[in-house]
Amino acid sequence: MINKDLIFLINMAKVQSVVARRFDALSVHGIGFSDFMILYLLNTAPEHKMRRIDLADKIGLTASGVTRLLAPMEKIGLVGREANQRDARVSYVVITANGEKIFEEAKVTAEIIAKEILPAKKGKSLRMMLELLADLGGNIQ
């Protein structure tokens, strides 16, 4: 038998898989759930740009992992690169006008999916889970 903590984390991993599968519906906008998260972060970032390493940290990936995600997004014009004028070693990922448009369209779909997944009557439970997730490092905002 394994302890409750491990069972909880296993169940949390399963929920993550179920949620990711539900968000496959974002493919009608030509993006996946990870792409949506990147567009969300860039759309809400100051000046709509972030350093790659900061973006990787926010979504819980390595720098190389986020680079692999960004390559096809850059290719189809959702994001671009911007050099730092003060430090040539630093570059930013910026959301393009097309990326903003796709994000706004996909946000409608994502919000519908979120309402389908999370029951409206669970407000108190949701707040408690948000606190727990934040404690575990799941604080994307």
ChimeraX commands (.cxc) that place a marker at each C-alpha (Angstrom):
marker #1 position 0.00,0.00,0.00 radius 0.5
marker #1 position 1.20,3.55,-0.71 radius 0.5
marker #1 position 0.47,6.66,1.35 radius 0.5
marker #1 position -2.25,9.27,0.76 radius 0.5
marker #1 position 0.24,11.89,-0.42 radius 0.5
marker #1 position 1.46,9.67,-3.24 radius 0.5
marker #1 position -2.09,8.65,-4.18 radius 0.5
marker #1 position -3.02,12.35,-4.33 radius 0.5
marker #1 position -0.10,13.14,-6.66 radius 0.5
marker #1 position -0.90,10.16,-8.89 radius 0.5
marker #1 position -4.50,11.32,-9.12 radius 0.5
marker #1 position -3.34,14.87,-9.83 radius 0.5
marker #1 position -1.21,13.55,-12.73 radius 0.5
marker #1 position -4.24,11.70,-14.08 radius 0.5
marker #1 position -6.38,14.84,-13.84 radius 0.5
marker #1 position -3.68,16.75,-15.72 radius 0.5
marker #1 position -3.85,14.18,-18.52 radius 0.5
marker #1 position -7.66,14.33,-18.63 radius 0.5
marker #1 position -7.61,18.14,-18.72 radius 0.5
marker #1 position -4.94,18.22,-21.44 radius 0.5
marker #1 position -7.01,15.81,-23.53 radius 0.5
marker #1 position -10.11,18.01,-23.14 radius 0.5
marker #1 position -8.13,21.04,-24.29 radius 0.5
marker #1 position -7.22,19.21,-27.51 radius 0.5
marker #1 position -10.31,21.04,-28.78 radius 0.5
marker #1 position -8.08,24.11,-29.15 radius 0.5
marker #1 position -6.78,22.45,-32.32 radius 0.5
marker #1 position -9.65,24.13,-34.19 radius 0.5
marker #1 position -7.61,27.32,-33.68 radius 0.5
marker #1 position -4.41,25.63,-34.87 radius 0.5
marker #1 position -2.82,25.50,-31.42 radius 0.5
marker #1 position -2.43,23.12,-28.51 radius 0.5
marker #1 position -2.87,23.72,-24.80 radius 0.5
marker #1 position 0.84,24.49,-24.26 radius 0.5
marker #1 position 0.71,27.01,-27.11 radius 0.5
marker #1 position -2.35,28.57,-25.49 radius 0.5
marker #1 position -0.52,28.90,-22.16 radius 0.5
marker #1 position 2.42,30.60,-23.88 radius 0.5
marker #1 position 0.12,33.01,-25.73 radius 0.5
marker #1 position -1.71,33.74,-22.47 radius 0.5
marker #1 position 1.51,34.56,-20.63 radius 0.5
marker #1 position 2.81,36.76,-23.45 radius 0.5
marker #1 position -0.53,38.50,-23.85 radius 0.5
marker #1 position -0.59,39.42,-20.16 radius 0.5
marker #1 position 3.14,40.23,-19.81 radius 0.5
marker #1 position 4.35,43.82,-19.69 radius 0.5
marker #1 position 4.90,45.00,-23.27 radius 0.5
marker #1 position 3.64,41.55,-24.41 radius 0.5
marker #1 position 7.13,40.06,-24.19 radius 0.5
marker #1 position 9.16,37.79,-21.91 radius 0.5
marker #1 position 12.62,36.32,-21.76 radius 0.5
marker #1 position 12.65,32.65,-22.82 radius 0.5
marker #1 position 13.97,31.55,-19.44 radius 0.5
marker #1 position 11.17,33.41,-17.61 radius 0.5
marker #1 position 8.59,31.89,-19.94 radius 0.5
marker #1 position 10.04,28.42,-19.33 radius 0.5
marker #1 position 9.92,28.97,-15.58 radius 0.5
marker #1 position 6.30,30.14,-15.67 radius 0.5
marker #1 position 5.06,27.06,-17.54 radius 0.5
marker #1 position 7.33,24.61,-15.74 radius 0.5
marker #1 position 9.62,23.64,-18.59 radius 0.5
marker #1 position 13.33,23.79,-19.23 radius 0.5
marker #1 position 14.74,26.51,-21.48 radius 0.5
marker #1 position 15.29,23.95,-24.25 radius 0.5
marker #1 position 11.75,22.61,-23.76 radius 0.5
marker #1 position 10.23,26.04,-24.25 radius 0.5
marker #1 position 12.48,26.65,-27.26 radius 0.5
marker #1 position 11.10,23.47,-28.88 radius 0.5
marker #1 position 7.56,24.73,-28.26 radius 0.5
marker #1 position 8.31,28.18,-29.62 radius 0.5
marker #1 position 9.93,27.10,-32.90 radius 0.5
marker #1 position 6.70,26.06,-34.66 radius 0.5
marker #1 position 4.82,28.99,-33.10 radius 0.5
marker #1 position 7.40,31.35,-34.55 radius 0.5
marker #1 position 7.23,29.60,-37.91 radius 0.5
marker #1 position 3.46,30.19,-38.22 radius 0.5
marker #1 position 3.71,33.78,-36.98 radius 0.5
marker #1 position 2.19,33.54,-33.48 radius 0.5
marker #1 position 5.34,34.73,-31.72 radius 0.5
marker #1 position 8.51,36.52,-32.72 radius 0.5
marker #1 position 11.90,37.42,-31.30 radius 0.5
marker #1 position 13.10,40.77,-30.11 radius 0.5
marker #1 position 16.68,41.60,-29.17 radius 0.5
marker #1 position 17.49,43.38,-25.94 radius 0.5
marker #1 position 19.12,46.67,-26.88 radius 0.5
marker #1 position 21.17,46.79,-23.66 radius 0.5
marker #1 position 22.38,43.19,-23.59 radius 0.5
marker #1 position 23.00,41.24,-26.80 radius 0.5
marker #1 position 22.93,37.95,-24.85 radius 0.5
marker #1 position 19.26,38.46,-23.94 radius 0.5
marker #1 position 16.36,38.15,-26.33 radius 0.5
marker #1 position 12.64,38.29,-25.80 radius 0.5
marker #1 position 9.73,36.26,-27.08 radius 0.5
marker #1 position 6.95,38.58,-28.23 radius 0.5
marker #1 position 3.39,37.83,-29.20 radius 0.5
marker #1 position 2.56,38.96,-32.73 radius 0.5
marker #1 position -0.68,40.58,-33.87 radius 0.5
marker #1 position -1.69,37.23,-35.34 radius 0.5
marker #1 position -0.82,35.54,-32.04 radius 0.5
marker #1 position -3.03,38.01,-30.17 radius 0.5
marker #1 position -5.91,37.32,-32.59 radius 0.5
marker #1 position -5.57,33.53,-32.26 radius 0.5
marker #1 position -5.31,33.85,-28.47 radius 0.5
marker #1 position -8.51,35.89,-28.22 radius 0.5
marker #1 position -10.39,33.38,-30.39 radius 0.5
marker #1 position -8.98,30.37,-28.53 radius 0.5
marker #1 position -9.71,31.99,-25.15 radius 0.5
marker #1 position -13.45,31.70,-25.85 radius 0.5
marker #1 position -13.08,27.97,-26.54 radius 0.5
marker #1 position -10.80,27.48,-23.51 radius 0.5
marker #1 position -13.24,29.23,-21.18 radius 0.5
marker #1 position -16.10,27.02,-22.41 radius 0.5
marker #1 position -13.97,23.91,-21.80 radius 0.5
marker #1 position -13.02,25.14,-18.32 radius 0.5
marker #1 position -16.70,25.62,-17.42 radius 0.5
marker #1 position -17.47,22.11,-18.63 radius 0.5
marker #1 position -14.65,20.63,-16.54 radius 0.5
marker #1 position -15.20,22.60,-13.32 radius 0.5
marker #1 position -18.68,22.50,-11.78 radius 0.5
marker #1 position -20.02,25.96,-10.94 radius 0.5
marker #1 position -21.12,24.90,-7.44 radius 0.5
marker #1 position -17.58,24.11,-6.32 radius 0.5
marker #1 position -16.40,27.68,-5.63 radius 0.5
marker #1 position -15.01,27.03,-2.13 radius 0.5
marker #1 position -13.30,23.80,-3.20 radius 0.5
marker #1 position -11.82,25.56,-6.22 radius 0.5
marker #1 position -10.33,28.32,-4.04 radius 0.5
marker #1 position -8.78,25.69,-1.76 radius 0.5
marker #1 position -7.33,23.81,-4.73 radius 0.5
marker #1 position -5.93,27.04,-6.20 radius 0.5
marker #1 position -4.14,27.66,-2.90 radius 0.5
marker #1 position -2.77,24.12,-2.83 radius 0.5
marker #1 position -1.63,24.30,-6.45 radius 0.5
marker #1 position 0.07,27.64,-5.75 radius 0.5
marker #1 position 1.87,26.05,-2.80 radius 0.5
marker #1 position 3.03,23.24,-5.10 radius 0.5
marker #1 position 4.36,25.69,-7.70 radius 0.5
marker #1 position 1.30,25.89,-9.96 radius 0.5
marker #1 position 1.03,29.67,-9.95 radius 0.5
marker #1 position 1.04,30.73,-13.59 radius 0.5
marker #1 position -0.16,34.25,-12.86 radius 0.5
marker link #1:1,2 radius 0.2
marker link #1:2,3 radius 0.2
marker link #1:3,4 radius 0.2
marker link #1:4,5 radius 0.2
marker link #1:5,6 radius 0.2
marker link #1:6,7 radius 0.2
marker link #1:7,8 radius 0.2
marker link #1:8,9 radius 0.2
marker link #1:9,10 radius 0.2
marker link #1:10,11 radius 0.2
marker link #1:11,12 radius 0.2
marker link #1:12,13 radius 0.2
marker link #1:13,14 radius 0.2
marker link #1:14,15 radius 0.2
marker link #1:15,16 radius 0.2
marker link #1:16,17 radius 0.2
marker link #1:17,18 radius 0.2
marker link #1:18,19 radius 0.2
marker link #1:19,20 radius 0.2
marker link #1:20,21 radius 0.2
marker link #1:21,22 radius 0.2
marker link #1:22,23 radius 0.2
marker link #1:23,24 radius 0.2
marker link #1:24,25 radius 0.2
marker link #1:25,26 radius 0.2
marker link #1:26,27 radius 0.2
marker link #1:27,28 radius 0.2
marker link #1:28,29 radius 0.2
marker link #1:29,30 radius 0.2
marker link #1:30,31 radius 0.2
marker link #1:31,32 radius 0.2
marker link #1:32,33 radius 0.2
marker link #1:33,34 radius 0.2
marker link #1:34,35 radius 0.2
marker link #1:35,36 radius 0.2
marker link #1:36,37 radius 0.2
marker link #1:37,38 radius 0.2
marker link #1:38,39 radius 0.2
marker link #1:39,40 radius 0.2
marker link #1:40,41 radius 0.2
marker link #1:41,42 radius 0.2
marker link #1:42,43 radius 0.2
marker link #1:43,44 radius 0.2
marker link #1:44,45 radius 0.2
marker link #1:45,46 radius 0.2
marker link #1:46,47 radius 0.2
marker link #1:47,48 radius 0.2
marker link #1:48,49 radius 0.2
marker link #1:49,50 radius 0.2
marker link #1:50,51 radius 0.2
marker link #1:51,52 radius 0.2
marker link #1:52,53 radius 0.2
marker link #1:53,54 radius 0.2
marker link #1:54,55 radius 0.2
marker link #1:55,56 radius 0.2
marker link #1:56,57 radius 0.2
marker link #1:57,58 radius 0.2
marker link #1:58,59 radius 0.2
marker link #1:59,60 radius 0.2
marker link #1:60,61 radius 0.2
marker link #1:61,62 radius 0.2
marker link #1:62,63 radius 0.2
marker link #1:63,64 radius 0.2
marker link #1:64,65 radius 0.2
marker link #1:65,66 radius 0.2
marker link #1:66,67 radius 0.2
marker link #1:67,68 radius 0.2
marker link #1:68,69 radius 0.2
marker link #1:69,70 radius 0.2
marker link #1:70,71 radius 0.2
marker link #1:71,72 radius 0.2
marker link #1:72,73 radius 0.2
marker link #1:73,74 radius 0.2
marker link #1:74,75 radius 0.2
marker link #1:75,76 radius 0.2
marker link #1:76,77 radius 0.2
marker link #1:77,78 radius 0.2
marker link #1:78,79 radius 0.2
marker link #1:79,80 radius 0.2
marker link #1:80,81 radius 0.2
marker link #1:81,82 radius 0.2
marker link #1:82,83 radius 0.2
marker link #1:83,84 radius 0.2
marker link #1:84,85 radius 0.2
marker link #1:85,86 radius 0.2
marker link #1:86,87 radius 0.2
marker link #1:87,88 radius 0.2
marker link #1:88,89 radius 0.2
marker link #1:89,90 radius 0.2
marker link #1:90,91 radius 0.2
marker link #1:91,92 radius 0.2
marker link #1:92,93 radius 0.2
marker link #1:93,94 radius 0.2
marker link #1:94,95 radius 0.2
marker link #1:95,96 radius 0.2
marker link #1:96,97 radius 0.2
marker link #1:97,98 radius 0.2
marker link #1:98,99 radius 0.2
marker link #1:99,100 radius 0.2
marker link #1:100,101 radius 0.2
marker link #1:101,102 radius 0.2
marker link #1:102,103 radius 0.2
marker link #1:103,104 radius 0.2
marker link #1:104,105 radius 0.2
marker link #1:105,106 radius 0.2
marker link #1:106,107 radius 0.2
marker link #1:107,108 radius 0.2
marker link #1:108,109 radius 0.2
marker link #1:109,110 radius 0.2
marker link #1:110,111 radius 0.2
marker link #1:111,112 radius 0.2
marker link #1:112,113 radius 0.2
marker link #1:113,114 radius 0.2
marker link #1:114,115 radius 0.2
marker link #1:115,116 radius 0.2
marker link #1:116,117 radius 0.2
marker link #1:117,118 radius 0.2
marker link #1:118,119 radius 0.2
marker link #1:119,120 radius 0.2
marker link #1:120,121 radius 0.2
marker link #1:121,122 radius 0.2
marker link #1:122,123 radius 0.2
marker link #1:123,124 radius 0.2
marker link #1:124,125 radius 0.2
marker link #1:125,126 radius 0.2
marker link #1:126,127 radius 0.2
marker link #1:127,128 radius 0.2
marker link #1:128,129 radius 0.2
marker link #1:129,130 radius 0.2
marker link #1:130,131 radius 0.2
marker link #1:131,132 radius 0.2
marker link #1:132,133 radius 0.2
marker link #1:133,134 radius 0.2
marker link #1:134,135 radius 0.2
marker link #1:135,136 radius 0.2
marker link #1:136,137 radius 0.2
marker link #1:137,138 radius 0.2
marker link #1:138,139 radius 0.2
marker link #1:139,140 radius 0.2
marker link #1:140,141 radius 0.2
view
